[in-house]
Amino acid sequence: MAAANIFASGQWIQAYLGREMNQHKNEKKNRVYWDDACYICSFEVNVLKKQNPDCGIDFVKISDLPEQAPFMQEMIGEFNGKRTSGPDTIRFIYEELGHHKLVKFSRVPVIKQLFDLGYRLFAYGIRPFLPKRKIRP
């Protein structure tokens, strides 16, 4: 039961990724690891990068990493030294881009639960079955 709580809380990813994230400390202070083989993830990140080229977020393709497994389930981020995963990473991205009212609304208790549920449904129930993009080395 304790293992399930650690997995659900995202603590496992924080422990596992400490080395990977710490090696980038001298670069941009905001970093997001995303699955570039996922069509929907690629679409969202490319739109965000195009609309906000100087956003201060380093979007890291997981296909560029030597170890991809820890990043396959949820979007992982690091914002001002704070590690995030899943829906919290989405909130931090949009907050960093200036969408404060939208993020505040997504944190209203009932809305937060629905948003988090929708994210988890997509990440664990839908995305694994979607076709994957071919990634060029």
C-alpha positions in Angstrom: 0.0 0.0 0.0 2.8 2.4 0.8 4.4 1.8 -2.6 1.1 2.7 -4.3 1.0 6.0 -2.3 4.5 6.8 -3.3 3.7 6.1 -7.0 0.5 8.1 -6.9 2.1 11.1 -5.2 4.9 11.3 -7.8 7.6 10.9 -5.1 9.2 8.0 -7.0 9.9 10.3 -10.0 11.5 12.9 -7.8 13.8 10.4 -6.2 14.7 8.8 -9.5 15.2 12.0 -11.4 17.4 13.8 -9.0 20.5 13.2 -11.0 19.0 14.0 -14.4 17.5 17.2 -13.3 20.4 18.4 -11.2 22.8 18.2 -14.1 20.9 21.0 -15.9 21.0 23.5 -13.0 23.2 26.0 -14.9 20.8 26.2 -17.8 17.2 27.5 -17.9 15.6 27.2 -14.5 12.3 25.8 -15.8 12.4 22.4 -17.6 9.7 20.1 -18.9 10.3 16.5 -20.0 7.8 15.5 -22.6 7.0 12.4 -24.8 7.8 13.6 -28.4 6.5 10.3 -29.8 3.0 11.3 -28.6 1.1 13.2 -31.3 -1.0 15.1 -28.8 1.9 16.0 -26.5 4.0 17.1 -29.5 1.1 19.3 -30.8 0.7 21.0 -27.4 4.4 21.6 -26.8 5.0 22.9 -30.4 2.1 25.3 -30.1 3.4 26.5 -26.7 6.9 27.0 -28.1 5.7 28.8 -31.2 3.4 31.2 -29.3 6.0 31.8 -26.5 9.5 31.5 -28.0 11.1 33.3 -25.1 9.1 31.6 -22.3 12.1 30.5 -20.3 11.0 26.9 -20.3 13.4 24.3 -21.7 11.2 21.6 -23.3 13.3 18.4 -23.3 12.3 15.5 -25.6 12.5 12.2 -23.8 13.7 10.6 -27.0 17.0 12.6 -26.4 17.5 11.1 -23.0 19.5 7.9 -22.4 16.8 6.6 -20.0 13.3 7.2 -21.1 11.3 4.9 -18.9 10.8 7.2 -15.9 9.2 9.8 -18.3 6.8 7.6 -20.2 3.8 7.9 -18.0 3.4 11.6 -17.1 4.8 14.9 -18.1 7.6 15.8 -15.7 8.8 19.3 -14.9 11.1 21.4 -12.7 10.1 25.0 -12.0 12.4 27.1 -9.9 13.8 24.0 -8.3 10.4 22.4 -7.6 9.8 19.1 -9.3 6.3 18.4 -10.6 4.5 15.6 -12.5 1.3 15.2 -14.4 -1.4 17.9 -14.1 0.8 20.0 -11.8 3.3 20.3 -14.5 0.6 21.5 -16.9 -0.5 24.1 -14.3 3.1 25.3 -13.8 3.6 25.6 -17.6 0.6 27.7 -18.1 1.3 29.8 -15.0 4.8 30.5 -16.3 3.2 31.6 -19.6 1.0 34.1 -17.8 -2.3 32.3 -17.7 -2.8 33.0 -14.0 -6.6 33.2 -14.0 -6.9 29.9 -15.9 -4.5 28.2 -13.5 -6.2 29.6 -10.5 -9.5 28.3 -11.8 -8.0 24.9 -12.4 -7.0 24.8 -8.7 -10.6 25.3 -7.4 -11.3 22.0 -5.5 -13.9 20.4 -7.7 -12.4 21.7 -11.0 -8.9 20.5 -9.8 -10.3 17.0 -9.2 -11.9 16.9 -12.6 -8.8 18.2 -14.3 -6.5 15.8 -12.5 -8.9 12.9 -13.3 -9.0 13.9 -17.0 -5.2 14.1 -17.1 -4.8 10.7 -15.5 -7.4 9.2 -17.7 -5.6 10.4 -20.8 -2.1 9.6 -19.5 -2.8 6.1 -18.3 -6.0 5.0 -20.2 -5.9 6.6 -23.6 -2.3 7.7 -24.5 -0.8 4.2 -24.3 -3.1 3.1 -27.1 -2.7 6.1 -29.4 -0.4 5.7 -32.5 3.2 6.9 -31.9 5.2 9.3 -34.0 8.4 8.0 -35.6 11.3 9.7 -33.9 14.4 10.3 -36.0 17.7 9.8 -34.2 
